[in-house]
């Protein structure tokens, strides 16, 4: 038993909602990507998810160390506006203030 629900019931629920949840239907690596364009794609996909609010609340509570959760980017357990790519930033790129 899984918190009062049979494993079969949980598996059935997962199959029913899997097509509605972008992180289950797309490459999971997208939510932990290094490239800004991929991170923005994951955020956009999250905005279509019916579980967005719960996902974000859970990630904040768990202080997720990195990745896209609930349509937001986490770095070091904190929500950040944008994820910077690896290496030195370009001199002509302007990043919003945190």
N, C-alpha and C positions, 0 to 999 in steps of 0.2 A: 504494500500500500504506500502511496505517495501523498502525504498530508490528507488522508481520508478519501483519496481518489485512486482507483485502480490504475495500474500502469497502462492498461489498455485504454482507459478513459482519457488519460493524459496524452497518449499517442494519438487517439482519435482527434482530440482538440488541436494538437499540433498540426495534423494533416489538414484540418478544416481551415485554420487561419494562415497556414504557410503561404498561400497564394496572395494574401492581403498584406503581408509583412515584407517590405523591400529587402531587409537584411537576410531574409530566408530565401529570397528568389534571385538575388544577385551575388556576385563574388564576395565572400566575407572579407577578403583582403581590402576591399574598397573602403571599408569603415576604419581601416588602420593604415591608410596610404600615406606616403611621404610627400607626394606631389599635390600642390594646392588645388589644381584643377580636379583631381580625383576626390579630394576631401570635399570640395564644393559640390561635386556630383552626389556624393553620399548624403550630404546635408539636404540637398534638394529631394532626393528619394525619401528621406526620413519625413519630410513635410507632408508626404502623401499617406503616411502610416497611421492607422487608427489607434495605435498604442503609443504614440509620440509622447504624450504627457506623462504616462506612467514610466516609460523608458527613461525620460529625462530625470524625473524625480528619483528613480532608483539609482541612476548614475551619480547624481549629486549626493545622495545618501551614502553610497559606497565609496565616494571620492575616486571614481574611475581614474586610473593614472593616464590613460591616453585613448584616443579614438573618437569617433563620432557616435554620440548617444543622444537620442531624442532630438535630433536636428542641430545639436550644438557640438562644438569641438572641445575636447578635454585635453589639456596638457598639464602634466604634473598634478592631477586631481582637481584642476580648476578649469572653469569654462573660459575660453578665449574667443575673441572675435574672429580671428583667422589663424590658420596654422602656417607658420613660416617654413619654407623648405629647408633642407639641409645646406650647410655652408654659409658663406657670407651673403648678405642680401645685396641685390643689385643697387647701384647708386641712384638709378632713375625710378625705383619702385617706392611708392609712398604707402606706408602701413598706417592704419588708423590707430589712434592712441588707445591704450588698453584701459 
